[in-house]
């Protein structure tokens, strides 16, 4: 039981590192804001009622924030897959 409880901080650290690394890589690329992302952000602003955020500078900032959040979501799936893979390998070695 102790071994399992010590793995969670490692997976959390891996999630933070992978999410940060993906965010750094993607935000350093120069890209134009796709139209569907701009429309989605404007729709979210309209629904939330914060019309003061509806200007081009804030849209770029919100788009970068969206990219960083999606990097952390992708990192969750990567770490989950790594966890399942290592658990499966560890169990198969234990059986032998």
PyMOL CGO cylinders between C-alpha atoms (Angstrom):
from pymol import cmd
from pymol.cgo import CYLINDER

trace = [
    CYLINDER, 0.00, 0.00, 0.00, 2.83, 2.36, 0.79, 0.3, 1, 1, 1, 1, 1, 1,
    CYLINDER, 2.83, 2.36, 0.79, 4.32, 1.89, -2.67, 0.3, 1, 1, 1, 1, 1, 1,
    CYLINDER, 4.32, 1.89, -2.67, 1.07, 2.93, -4.33, 0.3, 1, 1, 1, 1, 1, 1,
    CYLINDER, 1.07, 2.93, -4.33, 0.70, 6.05, -2.19, 0.3, 1, 1, 1, 1, 1, 1,
    CYLINDER, 0.70, 6.05, -2.19, 4.19, 7.23, -3.12, 0.3, 1, 1, 1, 1, 1, 1,
    CYLINDER, 4.19, 7.23, -3.12, 3.44, 7.12, -6.84, 0.3, 1, 1, 1, 1, 1, 1,
    CYLINDER, 3.44, 7.12, -6.84, 0.79, 9.86, -6.79, 0.3, 1, 1, 1, 1, 1, 1,
    CYLINDER, 0.79, 9.86, -6.79, 3.21, 12.73, -6.14, 0.3, 1, 1, 1, 1, 1, 1,
    CYLINDER, 3.21, 12.73, -6.14, 5.40, 11.44, -8.97, 0.3, 1, 1, 1, 1, 1, 1,
    CYLINDER, 5.40, 11.44, -8.97, 2.49, 11.31, -11.41, 0.3, 1, 1, 1, 1, 1, 1,
    CYLINDER, 2.49, 11.31, -11.41, 1.39, 14.79, -10.30, 0.3, 1, 1, 1, 1, 1, 1,
    CYLINDER, 1.39, 14.79, -10.30, 4.89, 16.13, -10.89, 0.3, 1, 1, 1, 1, 1, 1,
    CYLINDER, 4.89, 16.13, -10.89, 4.95, 14.42, -14.30, 0.3, 1, 1, 1, 1, 1, 1,
    CYLINDER, 4.95, 14.42, -14.30, 1.58, 16.00, -15.15, 0.3, 1, 1, 1, 1, 1, 1,
    CYLINDER, 1.58, 16.00, -15.15, 2.85, 19.45, -14.22, 0.3, 1, 1, 1, 1, 1, 1,
    CYLINDER, 2.85, 19.45, -14.22, 6.09, 19.01, -16.16, 0.3, 1, 1, 1, 1, 1, 1,
    CYLINDER, 6.09, 19.01, -16.16, 4.46, 17.60, -19.31, 0.3, 1, 1, 1, 1, 1, 1,
    CYLINDER, 4.46, 17.60, -19.31, 1.72, 20.26, -19.27, 0.3, 1, 1, 1, 1, 1, 1,
    CYLINDER, 1.72, 20.26, -19.27, 4.28, 23.01, -18.77, 0.3, 1, 1, 1, 1, 1, 1,
    CYLINDER, 4.28, 23.01, -18.77, 6.52, 21.63, -21.52, 0.3, 1, 1, 1, 1, 1, 1,
    CYLINDER, 6.52, 21.63, -21.52, 3.65, 21.35, -24.02, 0.3, 1, 1, 1, 1, 1, 1,
    CYLINDER, 3.65, 21.35, -24.02, 2.52, 24.86, -23.11, 0.3, 1, 1, 1, 1, 1, 1,
    CYLINDER, 2.52, 24.86, -23.11, 6.00, 26.30, -23.62, 0.3, 1, 1, 1, 1, 1, 1,
    CYLINDER, 6.00, 26.30, -23.62, 6.44, 24.55, -26.96, 0.3, 1, 1, 1, 1, 1, 1,
    CYLINDER, 6.44, 24.55, -26.96, 3.05, 25.60, -28.33, 0.3, 1, 1, 1, 1, 1, 1,
    CYLINDER, 3.05, 25.60, -28.33, 3.06, 29.18, -27.05, 0.3, 1, 1, 1, 1, 1, 1,
    CYLINDER, 3.06, 29.18, -27.05, 6.49, 29.89, -28.53, 0.3, 1, 1, 1, 1, 1, 1,
    CYLINDER, 6.49, 29.89, -28.53, 5.23, 29.06, -31.99, 0.3, 1, 1, 1, 1, 1, 1,
    CYLINDER, 5.23, 29.06, -31.99, 3.97, 32.03, -33.92, 0.3, 1, 1, 1, 1, 1, 1,
    CYLINDER, 3.97, 32.03, -33.92, 0.44, 31.40, -35.02, 0.3, 1, 1, 1, 1, 1, 1,
    CYLINDER, 0.44, 31.40, -35.02, -2.63, 33.31, -36.03, 0.3, 1, 1, 1, 1, 1, 1,
    CYLINDER, -2.63, 33.31, -36.03, -5.79, 32.89, -34.06, 0.3, 1, 1, 1, 1, 1, 1,
    CYLINDER, -5.79, 32.89, -34.06, -8.05, 30.50, -36.01, 0.3, 1, 1, 1, 1, 1, 1,
    CYLINDER, -8.05, 30.50, -36.01, -11.51, 31.82, -36.76, 0.3, 1, 1, 1, 1, 1, 1,
    CYLINDER, -11.51, 31.82, -36.76, -13.30, 29.03, -34.89, 0.3, 1, 1, 1, 1, 1, 1,
    CYLINDER, -13.30, 29.03, -34.89, -11.28, 29.75, -31.72, 0.3, 1, 1, 1, 1, 1, 1,
    CYLINDER, -11.28, 29.75, -31.72, -12.04, 33.45, -31.97, 0.3, 1, 1, 1, 1, 1, 1,
    CYLINDER, -12.04, 33.45, -31.97, -15.74, 32.70, -32.47, 0.3, 1, 1, 1, 1, 1, 1,
    CYLINDER, -15.74, 32.70, -32.47, -15.76, 30.31, -29.51, 0.3, 1, 1, 1, 1, 1, 1,
    CYLINDER, -15.76, 30.31, -29.51, -14.08, 32.87, -27.24, 0.3, 1, 1, 1, 1, 1, 1,
    CYLINDER, -14.08, 32.87, -27.24, -16.46, 35.63, -28.34, 0.3, 1, 1, 1, 1, 1, 1,
    CYLINDER, -16.46, 35.63, -28.34, -19.40, 33.28, -27.71, 0.3, 1, 1, 1, 1, 1, 1,
    CYLINDER, -19.40, 33.28, -27.71, -18.09, 32.54, -24.20, 0.3, 1, 1, 1, 1, 1, 1,
    CYLINDER, -18.09, 32.54, -24.20, -17.63, 36.26, -23.52, 0.3, 1, 1, 1, 1, 1, 1,
    CYLINDER, -17.63, 36.26, -23.52, -21.17, 36.97, -24.73, 0.3, 1, 1, 1, 1, 1, 1,
    CYLINDER, -21.17, 36.97, -24.73, -22.64, 34.24, -22.52, 0.3, 1, 1, 1, 1, 1, 1,
    CYLINDER, -22.64, 34.24, -22.52, -20.66, 35.31, -19.44, 0.3, 1, 1, 1, 1, 1, 1,
    CYLINDER, -20.66, 35.31, -19.44, -21.67, 38.94, -19.85, 0.3, 1, 1, 1, 1, 1, 1,
    CYLINDER, -21.67, 38.94, -19.85, -18.12, 40.35, -19.69, 0.3, 1, 1, 1, 1, 1, 1,
    CYLINDER, -18.12, 40.35, -19.69, -18.27, 42.64, -22.72, 0.3, 1, 1, 1, 1, 1, 1,
    CYLINDER, -18.27, 42.64, -22.72, -15.15, 44.51, -21.53, 0.3, 1, 1, 1, 1, 1, 1,
    CYLINDER, -15.15, 44.51, -21.53, -13.05, 41.50, -22.64, 0.3, 1, 1, 1, 1, 1, 1,
    CYLINDER, -13.05, 41.50, -22.64, -14.31, 41.73, -26.23, 0.3, 1, 1, 1, 1, 1, 1,
    CYLINDER, -14.31, 41.73, -26.23, -11.28, 43.43, -27.80, 0.3, 1, 1, 1, 1, 1, 1,
    CYLINDER, -11.28, 43.43, -27.80, -8.43, 42.03, -29.93, 0.3, 1, 1, 1, 1, 1, 1,
    CYLINDER, -8.43, 42.03, -29.93, -5.74, 42.20, -27.21, 0.3, 1, 1, 1, 1, 1, 1,
    CYLINDER, -5.74, 42.20, -27.21, -7.83, 40.28, -24.72, 0.3, 1, 1, 1, 1, 1, 1,
    CYLINDER, -7.83, 40.28, -24.72, -8.87, 37.73, -27.35, 0.3, 1, 1, 1, 1, 1, 1,
    CYLINDER, -8.87, 37.73, -27.35, -5.21, 36.85, -28.00, 0.3, 1, 1, 1, 1, 1, 1,
    CYLINDER, -5.21, 36.85, -28.00, -4.56, 36.50, -24.27, 0.3, 1, 1, 1, 1, 1, 1,
    CYLINDER, -4.56, 36.50, -24.27, -7.63, 34.33, -23.80, 0.3, 1, 1, 1, 1, 1, 1,
    CYLINDER, -7.63, 34.33, -23.80, -6.59, 32.20, -26.79, 0.3, 1, 1, 1, 1, 1, 1,
    CYLINDER, -6.59, 32.20, -26.79, -3.15, 31.60, -25.25, 0.3, 1, 1, 1, 1, 1, 1,
    CYLINDER, -3.15, 31.60, -25.25, -4.78, 30.75, -21.94, 0.3, 1, 1, 1, 1, 1, 1,
    CYLINDER, -4.78, 30.75, -21.94, -7.01, 28.27, -23.76, 0.3, 1, 1, 1, 1, 1, 1,
    CYLINDER, -7.01, 28.27, -23.76, -3.96, 26.68, -25.42, 0.3, 1, 1, 1, 1, 1, 1,
    CYLINDER, -3.96, 26.68, -25.42, -2.18, 26.32, -22.07, 0.3, 1, 1, 1, 1, 1, 1,
    CYLINDER, -2.18, 26.32, -22.07, -5.27, 24.77, -20.45, 0.3, 1, 1, 1, 1, 1, 1,
    CYLINDER, -5.27, 24.77, -20.45, -5.61, 22.32, -23.34, 0.3, 1, 1, 1, 1, 1, 1,
    CYLINDER, -5.61, 22.32, -23.34, -1.93, 21.39, -22.91, 0.3, 1, 1, 1, 1, 1, 1,
    CYLINDER, -1.93, 21.39, -22.91, -2.59, 20.47, -19.29, 0.3, 1, 1, 1, 1, 1, 1,
    CYLINDER, -2.59, 20.47, -19.29, -5.67, 18.47, -20.31, 0.3, 1, 1, 1, 1, 1, 1,
    CYLINDER, -5.67, 18.47, -20.31, -3.58, 16.62, -22.88, 0.3, 1, 1, 1, 1, 1, 1,
    CYLINDER, -3.58, 16.62, -22.88, -0.93, 16.04, -20.20, 0.3, 1, 1, 1, 1, 1, 1,
    CYLINDER, -0.93, 16.04, -20.20, -3.57, 14.39, -18.00, 0.3, 1, 1, 1, 1, 1, 1,
    CYLINDER, -3.57, 14.39, -18.00, -4.29, 11.85, -20.73, 0.3, 1, 1, 1, 1, 1, 1,
    CYLINDER, -4.29, 11.85, -20.73, -0.58, 11.28, -21.40, 0.3, 1, 1, 1, 1, 1, 1,
    CYLINDER, -0.58, 11.28, -21.40, 0.16, 10.67, -17.71, 0.3, 1, 1, 1, 1, 1, 1,
    CYLINDER, 0.16, 10.67, -17.71, -2.92, 8.46, -17.37, 0.3, 1, 1, 1, 1, 1, 1,
    CYLINDER, -2.92, 8.46, -17.37, -1.74, 6.37, -20.31, 0.3, 1, 1, 1, 1, 1, 1,
    CYLINDER, -1.74, 6.37, -20.31, 1.78, 6.14, -18.90, 0.3, 1, 1, 1, 1, 1, 1,
    CYLINDER, 1.78, 6.14, -18.90, 0.37, 5.13, -15.54, 0.3, 1, 1, 1, 1, 1, 1,
    CYLINDER, 0.37, 5.13, -15.54, -1.76, 2.38, -17.04, 0.3, 1, 1, 1, 1, 1, 1,
    CYLINDER, -1.76, 2.38, -17.04, 1.16, 1.14, -19.15, 0.3, 1, 1, 1, 1, 1, 1,
    CYLINDER, 1.16, 1.14, -19.15, 3.62, 1.03, -16.26, 0.3, 1, 1, 1, 1, 1, 1,
    CYLINDER, 3.62, 1.03, -16.26, 1.04, -0.61, -13.99, 0.3, 1, 1, 1, 1, 1, 1,
    CYLINDER, 1.04, -0.61, -13.99, 0.39, -3.28, -16.60, 0.3, 1, 1, 1, 1, 1, 1,
    CYLINDER, 0.39, -3.28, -16.60, 4.13, -3.88, -17.08, 0.3, 1, 1, 1, 1, 1, 1,
    CYLINDER, 4.13, -3.88, -17.08, 4.68, -4.01, -13.32, 0.3, 1, 1, 1, 1, 1, 1,
    CYLINDER, 4.68, -4.01, -13.32, 1.88, -6.54, -12.85, 0.3, 1, 1, 1, 1, 1, 1,
    CYLINDER, 1.88, -6.54, -12.85, 3.12, -8.72, -15.71, 0.3, 1, 1, 1, 1, 1, 1,
    CYLINDER, 3.12, -8.72, -15.71, 6.61, -8.81, -14.16, 0.3, 1, 1, 1, 1, 1, 1,
    CYLINDER, 6.61, -8.81, -14.16, 5.17, -9.62, -10.78, 0.3, 1, 1, 1, 1, 1, 1,
    CYLINDER, 5.17, -9.62, -10.78, 3.34, -12.66, -12.19, 0.3, 1, 1, 1, 1, 1, 1,
    CYLINDER, 3.34, -12.66, -12.19, 6.54, -14.12, -13.64, 0.3, 1, 1, 1, 1, 1, 1,
]
cmd.load_cgo(trace, "trace")
